[in-house]
Amino acid sequence: MADHSIMSQVEVLSVMDTGRRRRWTEEEKFRIIEESYAARRRAAATVRHYEISRSLLTGWRREAREGLLAAADSPRN
């Protein structure tokens, strides 16, 4: 019987974390919110354009209505 030694190879992968977390200024949030209200069904297009989740936009809209965003002078429904 042949003697085969199995040598495992370990490959080290170097991962560069570019991060998906982005920081939005309140002015940017307000601009995105206004864009999402521009027309019917615009919210879906807005979240795709900025690559944000629908729930994030909904949260920003709620904050604007409640006056929690500094740039939110005229909250919408």
N, C-alpha and C positions, 0 to 999 in steps of 0.2 A: 504494500500500500504506500502510495506516495505521501510524503510528509509535506503538507502545504501550510505554510504559516500565513495567517491572515493578519495583515497589518492595517489597522484602520487609519485612515487619513483624516486629519482634522483640518477643515478649511476655516480660516478666520475671515469673517466678513466685516468690513468696516462700513458702518452705517453713518451717513451724514444726516443728521436730523435738521431738516430745514424748517420744520414746524408748520402746522396748519393754523395755529392760533394767530389771529390778526387782531390788531388794536385799531378800533375805529374811534375817531374823535366825535364829540357830540355834534359838531357841524356836519360831518359826513353822515352820521346816523340820521340826522334830520333831513338831509338832502335825499337819502335813500328812501326814507319814509314818504316824503313828498312825491318822489318819483313813483312809488308804489300806489299812490292814490290818484295818479294822473288820468287813468281811464279804467274802464271795466277790465277785469282779468289782468291788470298790469302787475299785480303783486307776484304772480307766478313768474312772469317774465323778469321782474326785478330780482327775485331770489336767484334765478338762473344766471342772470348777468353778473351779479356780484358774488356768486358762488357761496351764498349763505343759506342757512336752513329757514324754512317757512316759520318755524317756531321762534327763531331769533328775531325775524322781522315782526312777528306778532308781539313779542315782548317789547321791542322798541316802540311799536305803535301804542301799546298800553302805557309805557312810560311817558310818551309824548302827551297822551290824553290826560294823564295824571299830573302833568307839569314837572316831571322829574328830569326832563332833558332841558339843558340851559337854552338851547336854540329853539325850543318849541314854544313860539309865541302864540300860535293859534292851533290848539289841538283839534284833531278830527275825530269823527266817530268811526 
